[in-house]
Amino acid sequence: AFIALVRSLSIDIVKVNGHDASNFNTSNSSCDFIKLLVVSAHEINVPVIASHIENSQDWQSVNSFGIDAGQGDLFGQSTIVA
């Protein structure tokens, strides 16, 4: 039922806040939710991106859940486009 609902929403990307990536490994409820989110997104061929990835440890934490891409200072600082 959940996957059918997600499919009906026409989602093309799922973004999670990686700001607390270091806490993913210490909170079972966060881990379980992120894993479910990633698996569900992948079942309908939707990539998952994590924001606020500041260092390689953050990336290793979120990437271990199957997250496809990241944004943050690890990959380059944001710029303002005017």
C-alpha positions in Angstrom: 0.0 0.0 0.0 2.8 2.4 0.8 4.6 1.8 -2.5 1.4 2.3 -4.4 0.9 5.6 -2.6 4.4 6.7 -3.4 4.1 5.7 -7.0 0.9 7.8 -7.3 2.8 11.0 -6.2 5.1 11.1 -9.2 8.2 11.5 -7.1 11.5 11.9 -9.1 14.0 12.3 -6.2 14.0 11.8 -2.4 16.1 14.1 -0.3 17.1 13.4 3.3 18.7 15.8 5.7 22.2 14.4 6.4 22.8 17.0 9.0 22.5 14.4 11.7 24.3 11.7 9.8 26.6 10.9 12.7 23.5 10.1 14.8 22.1 7.6 12.2 24.3 4.9 13.7 23.2 5.6 17.3 19.4 5.9 16.8 17.6 2.7 15.8 14.4 4.5 14.9 16.3 6.8 12.6 18.2 4.0 11.0 15.1 2.0 10.4 13.3 4.9 8.9 16.1 5.9 6.5 16.5 2.2 5.4 12.8 2.0 4.7 12.8 5.3 2.8 15.8 4.2 0.7 14.4 0.8 -0.1 11.0 2.2 -0.9 12.5 4.9 -3.2 14.7 2.3 -5.0 11.7 0.0 -5.5 10.2 2.7 -7.7 13.6 3.6 -9.3 13.9 7.0 -7.5 17.3 8.1 -6.3 17.9 9.3 -2.8 20.2 12.2 -2.0 21.4 13.4 1.4 22.2 17.0 2.2 24.6 18.5 4.7 27.4 16.0 4.1 30.3 17.9 5.6 33.0 15.2 5.8 33.9 11.7 4.7 32.5 10.2 8.0 29.1 11.8 7.3 29.2 10.4 3.8 30.2 6.9 5.0 27.3 6.9 7.5 24.6 7.9 5.0 26.0 5.9 2.1 25.9 2.7 4.2 22.1 3.0 4.0 22.2 2.9 0.2 21.8 6.6 -0.4 22.8 7.4 -4.0 24.2 11.0 -3.8 25.2 13.7 -1.4 25.3 17.5 -1.1 27.5 19.5 1.3 30.9 20.9 2.0 32.5 17.5 1.3 31.6 17.9 -2.3 32.0 21.6 -2.6 30.7 24.8 -1.1 27.4 26.2 -2.2 27.3 29.3 -4.3 24.7 32.0 -4.8 23.6 32.4 -8.4 22.2 35.9 -9.1 
